[in-house]
Amino acid sequence: MLSMRVAKTVSITLPPDLLDKAQEVAQRENRTMSELFREALRRYMSQDPEWESLLRRTRAKGKTSGITSESEVERRSDEFRQEKRRRVAR
């Protein structure tokens, strides 16, 4: 069975003090760093009509795929990465 990737991994650089603050917020709010940065990006882009259109389409696609929450996206992304590592290790 082919697995469809539901999220992409990106790498960003942050000054140490900003990273520390982000980690504190994530821990305080019991979120992953991914969840924290996704929320920050959503809020930043919320005034952009093209972004809102993309979010609507993405949420609709997620719903048809059985994805109902951010934690489900995280879980599926983790599973995909683990399976990819297993395939590479073979």
N, C-alpha and C positions, 0 to 999 in steps of 0.2 A: 504494500500500500504506500503510495506517495503521500508525504506529509506536506501540506501547504503552510508556508511560513506566514504567520499572522502579524509579526512584528520584525523590525530590522534593528540591529544593534549599531549604535554610533558611539564614537569616542569623543569626549570633549576635554579641554584643559581649563582648569580653574586655579586662581591664586589660592594658596593654602588657607588663608583666613576665610575666603568665601566657601571653600570646601568644608572647613570645620563648621561653619554656620549652617550649611545645607545638611550636613550629617546630624547636627543637633536637632534641627527642625524635623528631619525624617524620623529620628529616634523618638522625639517627643510626640509626634503624631502617629507613631507606629506604622510608618510607611517605608517602602523600599525607596532607594534613591531614584530608581526609574519612575516610580509613581510620583514622587515629588517633582521631578523635572518635567514629566508629561503635564502635570497640573499647571506648573509655572508657564510652560509653553502655551497651553490652551488659554490661560488667562491673558497672556501677552498678545496672542493672536485673535482674541475673541472679537475684536472690532473689525476684523478683516472679513468681508463677505465671501471671498473665495475660500478662506479657511473654514468658515462656517459650513459652506456647501460641501467641502471635503469631509468634514466631521460627520455631517448627516449621511453621506454616502457610505463612509467607513462604518459607522454605527449600524446602518441598515445591513451591510454585508456581514458584519460580526453577528448580528442577531440571526440571520439566516444560517450562519455556521454554528449556532448554538453558544456563542460567546455573549455572556450577560454581564460581565464585570471586568474591571481592570485586573483583578487577581486571576481571573481566567486567562487573560492575555498573558500575564506573567507566567502562569503555570504551563501554558502551551508553548511559550517561548523557551522556557527552561527545558521542557521535554524535547523540543526540536534540537536545541543545542547539545543535549546529552546524547541523543541519537546520532547526530552528526559526528560528535567526538568518537562514538563507538565505531561508526563506519570508517572513519579515518584511521583508527587504531588497528583495524583488521588487516 
